[in-house]
């Protein structure tokens, strides 16, 4: 090859090295700006600033590259810088294993999330004292340590059963205490957080409330563990960021809950995203629950989905159980009766060894 070509290529190599040095220097400055923006609570992306830089670069361009080529090149540099800033932020997120490599254990009554596989079970809605005592006694007899039950129910129709409110909280607490169980129930409104925290061991933030940021901050200050359900159309990143709101408010006792996401599939209520479970266990130190009831909406799929969830690394499985689902006031098609629950457990005995059954508290 002609020596003149070699000489020009050497010049290109020198220019490449200089460009790399300057881009690296630019990256260091960008990183410092990003740290300041994070400390001040400012957004990292400033479209006005980016536009000003592009205008200045085009005005300074004397060729041979076109103005459009210059803009495209620098847009890529800007994008890479923004990605670097966001990556730095993620490494400092409280949910991240890079911040806390060891697993977090969450303590609620007799239950410890993150130690051995747990079951959360109970009716969709708390309907009466008789119902709650019957279901709590039955579940406790099968080693279930966490009793669920809705006091405030977010319903698609404003005319559907909305829950018994404070009366339900009293019944849930009474049943959990009698059978030595932890009680988890959903809180929907910032105004109810204090009241619900008086009765519940765990505050649930439902799928519809996952990005209610005021509520996330409020439960973060309530002094109770928080079960955070993934939104029906939320990305994994959005789910993690929602957890960050609670953690940043000072509450380290956060449990992530995957409950299926909305897709075009019609044969199940939602589509269970097991990859999200594996990602959550890999990227965060928080315990992960899988709500197979809301994922499937079908009793015949609960056992295989529960096995798959635990195989993917889940710390607990969430199911709905009712003494008589046919007369349940909400979601009666997806709740198991006692016979169905026993059949469900029979398929999972190797994964959920029978715990010691606690003594019933006497009145």
N, C-alpha and C positions, 0 to 999 in steps of 0.2 A: 504494500500500500504506500502511496505517496507520503513522504515524510511531512509534507505540509499539512496533510490531514491529521497525522499524529500530533503535530504541534497545536493545531486548533482544538483537537480533542483534549489535550492537556490543559488548555485554557478553560475549556468547558468544565473539566474536573475541578479546577481551582475555583471557578465561579460557583459550582455546585457546593463545594465545601464552605464557601463564604455565605451562600444563601442559607445553608443548614445552620451555620453559626448564628446568623442573624435571626432565623426563625426560632432557634432555641433560646436566644436572648429575649425575643419577643414573648415566648412562652413563659419565661421566668417572670417577666413584668406582668403578664396577664394573670399569672397565678397569684401574685401579690395583690393585684386589684381585686381578684375573686375573693381572697381572704378578707379584705376590707369590706367588700359588698356583703359577704355573709355575716360579718360581725355587726354591720349596721342594719341588717335585715332588708337589704336592697336586692332587686332581681339582677341576675347575672346578664341577661340578654337585654340590650338597649338598642332597639331598632333605629332610633334617631341617630345615635352615635355611629352605628354601622353605616348608615346612609351618608353621614358627613364624611367619613373616611373614604368611602367609595368615590364620592364627588371630588375630593381632594386628589385622589390617585388618578382619576381620569383627566383632571385638569393638568396634572404634572406629566402625563404620558406623552412621550415624543416618538413612540414607535420603537421597533417595527411591529410590536404586537398591537392588535386593535384594542379600542376601549372596552369592547365587550369581553375580549379575552382577559384583559387585566381584571375586570370586575369578577369574572368567573374564578380566576386564580385566587384572588384575595378573599372571595366568599368562602372558598374551601379552607383557607387559612383561618378565617374567622370561626368557621364551624368547628374546626379541630381544636381551637382554643377554648370554645364554649364547652365542647365535650370534655376537655381536660378539667375545666373548672367544676363541672357537674360531677365528674368522677372523683375529684378531690373531696367534694361535699359528701358523696355517698360513703366514702371511706371513713367519714367522721360521724355518720348517722348512728344514733344510739342503738338501733335495731341490728346493726351490722356485726357479723362475727369478727370483722377486722378491729372493731372497738372492744368487743367482749367475746373472746374465742370459746369460752366454756358455756355449756347449756344453762339457761335460766330455768329454775324450778319455781313454780307458782303454787303457793299454799292457800288452800281454802277449806276451812273446817277440817274434816278427816282426809281430804283429797290432796294429793301432791301431783301436779301436772309436770311431766318431764322425768318421772322416776320409773314408773311401770305403766303399761297401757290401762287407760281408764274408760269407763262408760259414763256418758251423760244421758239420762233418760227421764221421761215424764211426759205429761200431756202437752198438747199444743197450747191450750188455754186452761187456766185454773177456773173451774166452774162451781165447785161446792166443797165443803169440808169433807163430806163422805167420799167424794171422788179422790181428793188429794190424800186422805188417810189410807184409802184402799190401795192406790197406786204406789204410794211411798212405802207402805208395808211390804207390798209384793216385791218391789224393786230392791229394797234393802235386803230382803231375804235371798236375793240372787247376787248379793255382793256389790250392787251399784252404790257408789259413794256420792254421786252428784245428781241432785233432783232438779229438773227443769220444769218450768210452768210459766205461761204468759199471763201477766197482770194487765199489761197495756199491749194491745194487739194492733199492729199496723196492717190495715186491710185495704185491698184495692178499692172495694166498694165502701162508700161512707155509710151504707146502711147495714153492713155486715157486723157481726159481734165484735166489739172493740175491747173486751176484757172488763173485769170487775174492779180494776184499779186498786185502791188501798185495801179493800176487803180481800182481794186475791193475795196481796203481799202478806197480810196477816196469816192467811191459810197456808201459804207456801212456807213461811217461817215456822209455823206450828208443826207442820208435817215433817219438815227437815229436822227440827229439834227432837221430835219424838223418836225418829228413827236414826238419829245421829248421822245426818247427811248434810252436805253443802247444798245451798239453794242458789240457783242462777235464774235470773229473769231479765227481760229486756227493759231498757229505759229509752224512751223516745224523745223526751223533751228536757231541755236544760233545767226547767223549773221543777222537774220531778227527781232530779239526781239525788238530792239530799234525802228525800223521802224513801226512794228505792234502796239507797245505801244503808238505811236504818234496818232493813229487813233482809236484804240479799247478801250472800257471801261473795257473789260474783255479779258484776254488772255487765249485761250483754248489750253491745251496740250492734243492731241488726243491719242486714244488707242494705236496706233502704236509707240507713243513717250513716253509712260508712264515711261519707264525705260531708257530714254535718260537722264542720270544724269547731263550731262553738260547743257542741255536745262533746266532742273528743277532748277538748281542753277541760271541760267541766268534769267528766269522769276521770280525767287524769289527776284531778285534785281531790277526788272523793275518798281516797284512802282504801279503796276496794280493788281486788283484781278485776281486770276488764277482759271479756271475751269479745273479740273484734271479728265480726263476720265480713267476708269479702263481698263487695257489691256485685250485683248480678251481671254488670257489664264492666266491672273494674279490671284494669290490668294488674299484674302482680306488683309492679312498681307503685301504683296508686294505693294498693292495699298496704304495702310496707310504709309508705309515706303517712297513711292514716294512723298506723301504729306509732309512727314517730311523733305525731301530735300528742298522743297519750304519754309516751315516754318523756318527751320534752317538758311536759307539765309536771313531771316529778314522780310519775307512777311507773315503776319498773316491772310491775306484775301484770304483764300483757300476754294474752293467749290469742293466737291467730286461729281463725276458723274458716276453712274452705267449705262452701255449701253449694258448689256448682254455679256455672255461669250460663247466661242466656245465649243460646245458639238457635239455628234453624231446626234443630232436632225436635220431633214431636212425640217420640215414644217414651221419653222421660221428661220429668218436670223441668229439670235443668241438665246441663252436661258437667259431670264431675271432672275437674281438672286436676288429675293426679300429678302432672308435671309441676303444678304450683305448690303442691305439698312437698315434693322433693326439693324444689327451689327454696322454699321457705326454710326447710331444715338445713340446707346448704349455706344460704346467704344470711340467715338470722340465727340468733341464739334463743329465740322464743319457742315455747311449746306450740304445737299445732294440733288442732281438732278438725275432724272431718265430719260434717253433718250429712250423713248418707240419706236421711229422710227427705230433706229438701232437695238434695241433688237428684234423687231418683223419682220421688213421688210415687214409688211402687214398692210394696212390701216384698215382692218376690226377688228384688235385686239388692235388698239391704245387706244380707250376709256376704255375698261375693264382693260387694263394694267395700264393706267393712274390712274384709281380709286384704283387699287390694290397698286400701288406705294405710293399714298398719304395715304392710310390706313396703310402702313408699316412704315410711318413716313417721307416720302420724303418732302422736302421743295419746290421743283419745278419739273415741267415736261417739257421735251424737245421734240418738234416735228418739222418736216420739212413741209413747205408750199410753194407752187409755183403757180403763176398765171395760168400756163398751163404745168403741169408735163409731158405731152406727148412729148413736145419738149425740156425738160430740158436736159442740157449737162451732168448731172451726176445723178445717182440714181433716175431715173424718175419713177420707179415702187413703190417707198415707200413714195413719197411726196404727200401730200394732195393738192387738188385744193381748191378754196374758198368755194364751196358748201360742200365739204367733211369736211372742217374745221368747218363750221357752224354746221354740223351734229355732229361732235366730241364735240364741245362746248355745244350743246344742252343736251348731256348726262352727262355733268360735271358742269352744272350751279349751283348746290348746293355746289360744291367744289371750284369753281372759280367765286365768285360773280363779276359782271361787275364793273370794276374800272371806275372812272371818265375819260372820253375820253379827252386827252389833246388837246389844240388848235393847229392848224397847223401853223408852222412858215411861215411867208410871206417872199418872196424873196425881 
